[in-house]
């Protein structure tokens, strides 16, 4: 596997934007899993989630590298090559709070959430 990062793809000093998907928080949406932009710290929802805000962030900003924002996961993903890889330690926190439900947030996840996700 040959990952060739460009300057600015990863900024280890930038903290995450918060504990949940920025856009879902603004609109009252919900997510399955969370992803963190390695360049600017934007937290977006994964491609399984109804709104797929992490991928949308990549397309809108040109920031191609994300990192899982799930507890216990430390993989990065390069959207250019569609490859996962190990990367540097980022500014904390490294994941959403373990007490946060998955999917989440719990009070906004519909009972039929499995019928609303992308598979």
Beta strands, then each sheet from edge to edge (+ up, - down):
strand 1: 34-37
strand 2: 43-45
strand 3: 65-68
strand 4: 75-78
strand 5: 83-86
sheet 1: 2+ 1- 3+ 4- 5+
end
